[in-house]
Amino acid sequence: MPSMAITGSAMAALLASPLSFQTSPAPTLPVPPDKIVVELATVNGSGCPEGTAAVAVAPDNTAFTVTYSDYMAKAGGGADPTAFRKNCQLNLRVHVPQGFTYAIAAADYRGFAHLERGATGLQKANYYFQGSPHTTDARHTFTGPLNDDWQTSDVTDIHALVWAPCGERRNFNINTELRVNAGTSNPQKTSFMAMDSTDASVNTVYRLAWKECPEN
């Protein structure tokens, strides 16, 4: 897939809806004054076929969003046996102003789920910089019956943040997964979890933390 870059002003409307993190907010650190650019270098996975994922940067450089249009896992009923698990691997090039580095301080995931009684759902994600041994993992489980919007939030303590190496170009990788297990639910009925959107208010938001790089 060819690279796609979107600056903050291009899709600011995606960030118009309020964020609702369940724990402490992202740390307050210096934010670079110049605009950053996030490029989708590669997109792979059953949850994000070509052309179904888009990225946008907040005008104030504090966050970026990823919006999906075809990300759904389902099980039971007439669902395809392989549809119970969907995943998406994003490889991002983040261009930051000289003298700054960044880390992912928080992530907010949203979607809709219909889980029959006896069925379960799983949303998981991990993040890492290319070539780095440090990986951040998070997972959240859901239990039926459930027929409602869902939201999960992952917040990293400031002392545990993994920073992009100063002075080096390292792509940032985000791997997400949705999984549905029919369990003991009625085998004639379908359960599903979706992280796709028909409007701009349903998206994945990644909150950025910034710090200045030491001078050489």
N, C-alpha and C positions, 0 to 999 in steps of 0.2 A: 504494500500500500504506500502511495506517495505521502511525504510528510505534509502536515497541515499545521499552520501556526495561527493563533488567534491572540491578539493583544487585548488589554483590559477593556478598552472602549468598545470593542467589536460586539461583545455579548454580555454587557454589564447587567442586562435584565435578568440573566440567569441567577444572579445573586440578590435579587430584590427581596426574596422571601427570607424571613428571619431564621437564624440558626438556633438550634435548641440543644446544646450540649448538656449532658446529664451531670458531668463532673466539672472540675475547675476549668476556667477558660484557658486558651492558649496564652503563654507568657508574653508579657509586653517587652519587646526588645526593639532596637533601632530598625526602622524599615527603610530600604533604599529609596531615594527620591526618583530615580529613573525607572521607567517601565520595564518589567520583565516580560519574557516571551516563553511560552511553553509549546513545544512541538510534539505531536504524536509521531514518533519515529517509526514504530511498528505496533500493530494491533493484531493479536492472535487469540483465538479461543471460540468455543461454541456459543458463548454468551455475547459476543460482539462481532458478528459477521462484518465483512467489509462495508464501510459506509454507515455503520450504526452507532458509532461512538464519536463524541465531539468534546473538545476541551475549551475552556474559557478562563481568563484570568481576571480577578477582581481589580477594579480601577485603582485601589489603594495598595496593591501588592501584598495583601494579607492572606490571600487564598486563591485557589483555582478550583474549578468544578469540572467533573466529567459527567456527561449525560449520555445515557444509552437508550436505544429505541427498540431493541430486540433481545432482551436479557430476561429469560424466564426458565425456571426449572419446574418440572411437574412429574407426578407419578400417580398411578391408579387409573381406573376408567380405561379410556382408549389411548392413553399417552404412550408414545414410543418408549420402549424399554430403556433406551439410552438417554431419555430426556430428564431423568431424575437429577442429573448433575450438569450444571453449566458453569463455565469459567471464562475469565478474560484476563489476558496478560498485556499490559500496556508498558511500552518502553518510551520514556519521555526524555526529550532534550530540553533542559531548563536553562535559558540564557539569563544570567543575573548580572547586575552592574558590577563593574570592577571594584574589588575591595570588599565584597560581601560574600557570605555563604549562607545557606539555608538548611532547615530541617523540617520534617513534617511533624507539627506539634499536635494535631488533632485531625480526625476524619469523621465525617457524619454521613451515614448511608441511609437511604430511604427507598421505600417501595410499597408493594401491596402483596398480601398473602391471603390465600384461601386454603386452610388446612382442615381436613375432615377430622372428626374425633378419632384418635388413635394414630394420626399421622404426625410427623415432626419435620421441621425445617432447620437449615443451617446456613448462616452467612459467615464467611471468613475472608480474611485478607492478610497479605503480608507485603512488606515494603523493603527495598534494599537498593543501595547504590551499586552500579556496575563495578565488579571487582572487589566489593567489600564483603567481609565475612559476617558483618553485623546485619541481622534481619529482625524486623519487628513483626510479630504475629498477633492476630486477634481473631476471636471467633465468638459467635452468638447463636444460641439455639432457641427455637420456637416450638410450641406444642399446641396441637389442635384440641378442641375446635377453635379456629381463628378465621375471621373474615373481616380484615381491616387493614389500614395502612400500618406499616411497621417502620421503625427507625432505630438505628444503633449508633453509638458514638464511642470512639476510641480516643483517649487523651493520654499523651505521653508526658511524664514528669520532666521538668526542665533539665534535671540532672541526668536523665536517661536519653536525651535527644541524640540522634545520630546525624551528624552534620556532613554535608557535602565537603570533600577535601578542598581547601583553599588553593587556588591557582591551577586546578585540574578540571578537565572536562569529563565528568562521569554521568552517564545517563541514569535516570531514576526509574526503577521498575516497580510497578504495582500489579500484584496478582490477586484477583478476587474470585470468589466461588459462591454459588448458590446450590444447595442440595436439598432434595425432598425425599423423605422415606415414607412410603404408604403405611408401613407398620401394620397395626391391627384394624385400620380403617376399612370401610366397605370397599371391596375391590372393584365395584362398579362405578365408584365415584372418583373424580379427579381432584387431587390437591396440587397447589402450585405456590411458588414464590417468585415474584417479579421484581426486578430492579430497573425496569424500563419506564419510559415516560411518554405521555402524549402532551404534556405541557412542561414549561420550563421550571416549574416549582419543584419537580421531583428530580433531584440530581445528587451526585456524590460530591461532597465538599471537603477539600483538603486544606486545613489551616496551616499557614507557614509561620515558622519562627526564623528570625534573622539575627545575624551578628556580623560584626566587622572582622575581616581577616587581619591578622597581625602584619605590620609592615615588614618587608624584607630588610 
